[in-house]
Amino acid sequence: MIRRIAGAEAVIGDEIVRTDILFDENGIIDIGPDLHGEEELIDGSGCTVLPGLIDVHVHFREPGYEQKETILTGSKAAAHGGFTTVFAMPNLNPFPDTPEVMRTYLQKIREDSVINTVPYGTITQGEKGQIPTDYEELKKLGIRWFSDDGVGVADCSVMQEAMLKAKEAGVMFACHTEDMNYRRPGACVHESEYGRSMGWDGIPGECESEQLKRDLMLAEKYGLKYHGCHISSHLSTDALREAKKAGADVSAEVTAHHLLLEDTDVKGPDWKMNPPLRSHADRMELIRSLEDGTLDFIASDHAPHTSADKDKPMAQSAFGIVSLETSFAMLYTEFVHRQKRWTLPQLVRWMSTAPAERFGLTDRGAIRKGMRSDLTIVRLNEENLIRKEEFFSKGKNTPFDGCTVFAAVEETICGGKTVYRRKP
């Protein structure tokens, strides 16, 4: 069915223009004023159309941990937040590290996901950090991205072997880096005077940066396409900057919460994530590094948990927050609406265009003829309230409940079909 969005503005590259968008399930047909020929008209008056948002770092928990999230609830949460493509991390049960498990996983995604959910394979079998996964076999199923998210690969010789095999297979690594020599049991926040004053054991920036430095060195040596996950420390941005100057094929993401919050904001378990919220100086460096290209784009690290997992003393509470349904609204509100530090096209580039380019999604991340009809319609600069009870995610673990925002997703369109529409 041919549909037309009329009366809206749209983010086209670096510009915001008033235009109609004609599309169907096969893609965007035409862009321009006063288009005709549609079977269904979508009134976009007062709204802005974005290319569907893309998040390369989410946790949907299924299979294995369906009490926290499922592919269905996670994908609905993504649509509610304006996302049309997400990459789901593989720390599941069973791990998607063989063709047999991956086929079953892919079938479940086809059946249940309301958006484009792309699964990662694991870097090592069972994420045990010992034996590299067979990348060639999983690539035959279309899997070109691999991660041992949540643990990383501790053994340098194993990572070296894995990178050599990954380079030969032509696949990409997206890595959680964490050197456990820098983290004591029960550590739960950034290592700082504030954390100590609260009685919380801290995690220093070196916990992330030292393993990242090793990975960047190996990626440069072997020519591997490498992506750093949820960068949080100025020590890591320094390492990334040097690796890029040296010509390594590396990129990195920063999460919305690391751009918005810092260690002194932490009030309890809903502010606990790994890596932790760091210092004010770290947060300012993350913002500058995103702006100068050291960090490439924004991801969410959406990490749903049950209330039983979170409602514990800080040292025992689970790491992670839900963020698919808050990331765009919070970032737009803070950096575009309030500070006017960024433009909307800049934010769209970091939340759609850049991740599409880096992860090889050539048919999405921009609004132009022939691209996938993945579109997000938002209403901007009108006051709204974040309410966790309205989340589609099973997880309600967020520090942003009750925050006032000036952006709301009106409709999310994936493959030409509406997968979320805001209630009047």
C-alpha positions as CSV (number, residue, x, y, z in Angstrom):
1,M,0.0,0.0,0.0
2,I,1.3,3.4,-1.0
3,R,1.3,5.9,1.9
4,R,2.1,9.6,2.1
5,I,3.3,11.8,5.0
6,A,2.1,15.3,4.3
7,G,2.5,18.6,6.1
8,A,5.6,17.7,8.1
9,E,9.1,18.9,8.2
10,A,11.8,16.2,7.6
11,V,15.5,15.9,8.4
12,I,17.1,15.4,5.0
13,G,20.9,15.2,5.5
14,D,22.0,18.3,7.4
15,E,18.8,20.2,6.6
16,I,15.3,20.4,7.9
17,V,12.8,20.9,5.0
18,R,9.1,20.9,4.6
19,T,8.2,18.1,2.2
20,D,5.9,15.2,1.5
21,I,7.2,11.6,1.7
22,L,5.7,8.9,-0.5
23,F,6.5,5.3,0.4
24,D,5.3,1.7,0.5
25,E,6.6,-1.5,2.1
26,N,9.4,-1.7,-0.6
27,G,10.9,1.7,0.3
28,I,10.7,5.4,-0.2
29,I,9.2,6.2,-3.6
30,D,9.5,10.0,-3.7
31,I,10.3,13.1,-1.7
32,G,9.0,16.6,-2.5
33,P,6.2,19.1,-2.1
34,D,2.6,18.3,-3.0
35,L,3.0,14.6,-3.9
36,H,0.0,12.5,-4.9
37,G,-0.9,8.9,-5.6
38,E,-1.2,7.5,-2.1
39,E,-3.8,5.1,-0.8
40,E,-3.3,6.3,2.8
41,L,-2.5,9.9,3.9
42,I,-0.7,10.5,7.2
43,D,-1.2,14.0,8.5
44,G,2.2,15.2,9.7
45,S,1.1,18.7,10.6
46,G,3.3,20.1,13.4
47,C,5.6,17.1,13.3
48,T,9.1,16.3,12.1
49,V,10.1,13.1,10.2
50,L,13.4,11.4,11.0
51,P,15.0,8.4,9.4
52,G,14.2,5.5,11.7
53,L,16.6,5.6,14.7
54,I,19.3,2.8,14.9
55,D,20.7,1.4,18.1
56,V,23.6,-1.1,17.9
57,H,23.6,-2.1,21.6
58,V,20.4,-3.5,23.2
59,H,19.6,-6.4,25.5
60,F,16.3,-8.2,24.7
61,R,17.1,-11.1,27.1
62,E,15.3,-13.8,25.0
63,P,16.1,-16.7,25.0
64,G,16.8,-17.5,28.6
65,Y,15.8,-14.5,30.6
66,E,12.2,-13.8,29.4
67,Q,11.2,-12.6,32.9
68,K,13.3,-9.5,32.2
69,E,12.4,-8.8,28.5
70,T,11.4,-10.7,25.4
71,I,12.0,-10.0,21.7
72,L,8.4,-8.8,21.5
73,T,8.4,-6.4,24.4
74,G,11.9,-5.2,23.6
75,S,11.1,-4.5,20.0
76,K,7.8,-2.7,21.0
77,A,9.9,-0.6,23.4
78,A,12.2,0.3,20.6
79,A,9.4,1.3,18.4
80,H,7.9,3.4,21.2
81,G,11.3,5.2,21.4
82,G,11.5,5.8,17.6
83,F,13.9,3.0,16.8
84,T,13.4,0.9,13.7
85,T,16.7,-1.1,13.7
86,V,18.5,-2.5,16.8
87,F,21.4,-4.9,17.3
88,A,20.7,-7.4,20.1
89,M,23.6,-8.6,22.3
90,P,24.2,-12.3,22.6
91,N,24.6,-12.9,26.4
92,L,21.6,-15.2,26.3
93,N,20.8,-18.8,27.2
94,P,21.7,-20.6,25.0
95,F,24.3,-18.3,23.5
96,P,23.8,-17.8,19.8
97,D,27.3,-19.3,19.0
98,T,26.4,-22.1,16.6
99,P,24.4,-22.2,13.4
100,E,21.8,-24.5,15.0
101,V,21.1,-22.0,17.9
102,M,21.3,-19.0,15.6
103,R,18.7,-20.4,13.2
104,T,16.2,-20.9,16.0
105,Y,17.0,-17.4,17.3
106,L,16.5,-15.8,13.9
107,Q,13.2,-17.6,13.5
108,K,12.0,-16.3,16.8
109,I,13.0,-12.8,15.8
110,R,11.1,-13.1,12.5
111,E,8.0,-14.2,14.4
112,D,8.0,-11.7,17.3
113,S,10.0,-8.6,16.5
114,V,8.0,-5.6,15.3
115,I,11.1,-3.8,14.0
116,N,14.4,-4.9,12.5
117,T,16.3,-6.8,15.2
118,V,19.8,-7.9,14.2
119,P,21.5,-10.5,16.4
120,Y,25.1,-10.5,17.4
121,G,27.0,-13.8,17.5
122,T,29.5,-14.3,20.3
123,I,33.2,-13.7,19.9
124,T,34.0,-16.8,21.9
125,Q,32.0,-20.0,22.5
126,G,29.6,-19.4,25.4
127,E,31.3,-16.1,26.0
128,K,33.8,-18.0,28.1
129,G,36.8,-16.3,26.6
130,Q,38.5,-19.5,25.5
131,I,37.6,-20.7,22.0
132,P,36.7,-18.4,19.2
133,T,33.3,-18.9,17.6
134,D,33.1,-20.2,14.0
135,Y,32.6,-16.8,12.3
136,E,32.5,-18.3,8.8
137,E,29.6,-20.6,9.6
138,L,27.5,-17.9,11.2
139,K,28.3,-15.4,8.4
140,K,26.5,-17.9,6.1
141,L,23.3,-17.0,8.1
142,G,23.9,-13.3,7.6
143,I,25.7,-12.7,10.9
144,R,28.5,-10.2,10.4
145,W,28.8,-8.7,13.9
146,F,30.2,-10.4,17.0
147,S,30.4,-9.5,20.7
148,D,31.2,-11.0,24.1
149,D,29.2,-8.2,25.7
150,G,29.0,-8.2,29.5
151,V,32.4,-9.9,30.0
152,G,34.8,-9.1,27.2
153,V,37.8,-11.3,26.3
154,A,40.4,-11.4,29.1
155,D,43.1,-13.6,27.5
156,C,45.2,-11.6,25.0
157,S,46.2,-14.7,23.1
158,V,42.6,-15.7,22.7
159,M,41.7,-12.3,21.5
160,Q,44.6,-12.3,19.1
161,E,43.4,-15.7,17.6
162,A,39.8,-14.4,17.4
163,M,40.8,-11.3,15.6
164,L,42.9,-13.2,13.1
165,K,39.9,-15.5,12.3
166,A,37.5,-12.6,12.2
167,K,39.7,-10.6,9.8
168,E,39.8,-13.7,7.5
169,A,36.0,-14.1,7.7
170,G,35.4,-10.4,7.1
171,V,33.3,-9.8,10.2
172,M,33.2,-7.0,12.8
173,F,33.8,-7.1,16.6
174,A,31.8,-4.9,19.0
175,C,33.6,-5.1,22.4
176,H,32.8,-4.6,26.0
177,T,36.2,-4.0,27.6
178,E,36.8,-4.6,31.2
179,D,40.0,-5.6,33.0
180,M,38.8,-7.3,36.2
181,N,42.2,-6.7,37.8
182,Y,41.0,-3.2,38.3
183,R,37.6,-4.1,39.9
184,R,37.0,-5.6,43.3
185,P,34.0,-7.8,44.1
186,G,31.0,-5.6,44.9
187,A,32.3,-2.5,43.2
188,C,29.3,-0.7,41.7
189,V,30.0,2.9,40.9
190,H,32.8,5.2,39.6
191,E,35.8,5.3,41.9
192,S,35.4,8.8,43.5
193,E,35.2,10.7,46.7
194,Y,31.4,10.8,46.3
195,G,31.1,7.1,46.0
196,R,33.3,6.5,49.0
197,S,31.2,9.0,51.0
198,M,28.2,6.9,50.2
199,G,29.9,3.7,51.3
200,W,30.1,2.3,47.7
201,D,33.2,0.6,46.3
202,G,34.4,2.1,43.0
203,I,35.5,1.1,39.5
204,P,38.3,3.2,38.0
205,G,38.4,4.3,34.4
206,E,41.4,2.0,33.8
207,C,39.1,-1.0,34.2
208,E,37.7,0.0,30.8
209,S,40.6,1.7,29.1
210,E,43.4,-0.8,29.7
211,Q,41.7,-3.7,27.9
212,L,40.5,-1.2,25.2
213,K,44.0,-0.2,24.6
214,R,45.0,-3.8,24.1
215,D,42.1,-4.4,21.7
216,L,42.9,-1.2,19.7
217,M,46.5,-2.3,19.3
218,L,45.5,-5.7,18.1
219,A,42.9,-4.3,15.8
220,E,45.4,-2.0,14.2
221,K,48.0,-4.8,13.9
222,Y,45.6,-7.2,12.2
223,G,43.4,-4.8,10.3
224,L,40.2,-5.8,12.0
225,K,37.0,-3.7,11.9
226,Y,36.5,-3.0,15.6
227,H,33.9,-1.1,17.6
228,G,34.2,-0.1,21.2
229,C,31.0,-0.4,23.3
230,H,29.6,2.1,25.9
231,I,32.8,4.3,26.3
232,S,32.7,6.1,29.6
233,S,36.2,7.4,30.5
234,H,38.5,10.1,29.2
235,L,41.2,7.5,29.3
236,S,39.3,5.5,26.7
237,T,38.7,8.5,24.4
238,D,42.4,9.3,24.6
239,A,43.2,5.8,23.4
240,L,40.6,5.9,20.6
241,R,41.9,9.2,19.4
242,E,45.4,7.8,19.1
243,A,44.2,4.6,17.4
244,K,42.3,6.6,14.8
245,K,45.3,8.8,14.1
246,A,47.3,5.7,13.5
247,G,44.8,4.6,10.9
248,A,43.1,1.7,12.7
249,D,39.7,0.7,11.4
250,V,38.0,1.5,14.7
251,S,34.8,3.2,16.0
252,A,33.1,3.6,19.3
253,E,29.7,4.5,20.8
254,V,28.7,6.5,23.9
255,T,25.4,5.9,25.7
256,A,22.7,8.5,26.3
257,H,23.1,8.1,30.1
258,H,26.8,8.7,30.0
259,L,26.2,11.9,28.1
260,L,23.4,13.1,30.5
261,L,24.5,11.9,34.0
262,E,27.6,11.7,36.2
263,D,28.7,10.0,39.4
264,T,27.3,12.6,41.8
265,D,23.8,12.0,40.3
266,V,23.7,8.4,41.5
267,K,20.9,7.9,44.1
268,G,20.5,4.2,44.1
269,P,20.2,1.0,41.9
270,D,18.4,2.8,39.1
271,W,21.6,4.8,38.5
272,K,23.8,1.7,38.6
273,M,25.2,0.5,35.2
274,N,28.4,-1.0,33.9
275,P,30.5,1.0,33.0
276,P,29.4,3.3,35.8
277,L,28.5,7.0,35.5
278,R,31.8,8.8,35.8
279,S,33.0,12.2,36.8
280,H,31.9,15.6,35.5
281,A,35.2,15.9,33.6
282,D,34.7,12.5,32.0
283,R,31.1,13.4,30.9
284,M,32.3,16.7,29.4
285,E,35.1,14.8,27.6
286,L,32.5,12.3,26.2
287,I,30.4,15.2,24.8
288,R,33.5,16.8,23.2
289,S,34.7,13.5,21.8
290,L,31.3,12.8,20.2
291,E,31.4,16.3,18.7
292,D,34.9,16.0,17.3
293,G,34.4,12.5,15.9
294,T,36.5,10.5,18.4
295,L,33.3,8.8,19.4
296,D,31.2,8.0,16.4
297,F,27.6,7.7,17.5
298,I,25.1,7.1,20.4
299,A,23.8,3.8,21.6
300,S,21.5,2.9,24.5
301,D,22.8,-0.3,26.2
302,H,19.1,-1.0,27.0
303,A,19.3,-3.4,29.9
304,P,16.0,-4.4,31.4
305,H,15.8,-6.2,34.8
306,T,13.1,-7.3,37.1
307,S,12.3,-5.3,40.2
308,A,13.7,-8.2,42.3
309,D,17.0,-7.9,40.5
310,K,17.3,-4.2,41.1
311,D,15.7,-3.7,44.5
312,K,18.7,-4.7,46.5
313,P,21.6,-2.9,48.2
314,M,23.9,-1.2,45.6
315,A,26.6,-3.9,45.7
316,Q,24.2,-6.7,45.0
317,S,21.8,-4.9,42.6
318,A,22.0,-5.8,38.9
319,F,23.9,-3.5,36.5
320,G,21.9,-1.6,33.8
321,I,19.0,0.6,33.0
322,V,16.3,0.6,30.3
323,S,16.8,3.4,27.8
324,L,15.2,2.7,24.4
325,E,12.1,4.6,25.4
326,T,13.9,7.6,26.8
327,S,17.2,8.1,24.9
328,F,16.0,10.3,22.0
329,A,13.6,12.4,24.1
330,M,16.2,13.0,26.8
331,L,19.0,13.9,24.4
332,Y,16.9,16.2,22.3
333,T,15.6,17.9,25.4
334,E,19.0,18.5,27.0
335,F,21.3,19.2,24.0
336,V,19.0,20.6,21.3
337,H,16.0,22.2,23.1
338,R,17.7,23.5,26.3
339,Q,21.4,24.0,25.6
340,K,21.1,24.5,21.9
341,R,24.5,22.9,21.7
342,W,23.5,20.5,19.0
343,T,21.1,20.7,16.0
344,L,18.5,18.1,15.3
345,P,20.3,16.9,12.2
346,Q,23.4,16.4,14.3
347,L,21.5,14.3,16.8
348,V,19.9,12.3,14.0
349,R,23.3,11.6,12.5
350,W,24.5,10.2,15.8
351,M,21.3,8.1,16.3
352,S,20.7,6.9,12.8
353,T,23.0,7.8,9.9
354,A,26.4,7.1,11.5
355,P,25.5,3.7,13.0
356,A,24.0,2.7,9.7
357,E,27.2,3.7,7.8
358,R,29.5,2.0,10.3
359,F,27.6,-1.3,10.5
360,G,27.1,-1.5,6.7
361,L,23.3,-0.8,6.6
362,T,23.4,0.9,3.3
363,D,19.6,0.9,2.9
364,R,18.7,2.9,6.0
365,G,19.8,5.8,8.1
366,A,18.7,8.6,5.8
367,I,15.5,9.8,4.1
368,R,16.0,9.6,0.3
369,K,14.5,7.7,-2.7
370,G,15.1,4.0,-2.7
371,M,16.0,3.7,1.0
372,R,14.0,1.5,3.3
373,S,10.7,3.0,4.5
374,D,11.9,3.2,8.1
375,L,10.6,6.5,9.4
376,T,10.1,8.1,12.8
377,I,7.6,10.9,13.2
378,V,8.2,13.1,16.3
379,R,6.5,16.1,17.8
380,L,9.1,18.5,19.2
381,N,9.1,21.4,21.7
382,E,5.9,20.5,23.5
383,E,6.2,19.5,27.1
384,N,5.8,15.8,28.1
385,L,6.5,13.7,31.1
386,I,8.4,10.4,31.1
387,R,6.3,7.8,33.0
388,K,7.9,4.4,33.4
389,E,4.4,2.8,33.8
390,E,3.8,3.7,30.2
391,F,6.9,1.7,29.0
392,F,6.4,-1.2,26.6
393,S,9.6,-2.8,28.1
394,K,9.2,-5.2,30.9
395,G,11.9,-3.3,32.6
396,K,11.1,-0.2,34.6
397,N,14.6,0.4,35.9
398,T,15.2,4.0,34.8
399,P,16.7,7.1,36.4
400,F,14.5,9.3,34.1
401,D,11.1,8.5,35.5
402,G,9.2,11.8,36.0
403,C,11.6,13.8,33.8
404,T,10.1,16.6,31.7
405,V,11.0,16.3,28.0
406,F,10.3,18.3,24.9
407,A,10.1,15.5,22.3
408,A,7.6,12.7,21.8
409,V,7.4,9.9,19.2
410,E,4.0,10.2,17.3
411,E,4.5,7.3,15.0
412,T,7.1,4.8,14.1
413,I,7.1,3.2,10.6
414,C,9.2,0.1,9.8
415,G,9.2,-1.4,6.4
416,G,6.3,0.8,5.4
417,K,4.1,-0.4,8.2
418,T,3.2,1.5,11.4
419,V,4.6,-0.4,14.4
420,Y,3.8,2.3,17.0
421,R,1.3,5.2,17.1
422,R,0.9,7.5,20.0
423,K,-2.5,7.5,21.6
424,P,-4.4,10.8,21.4
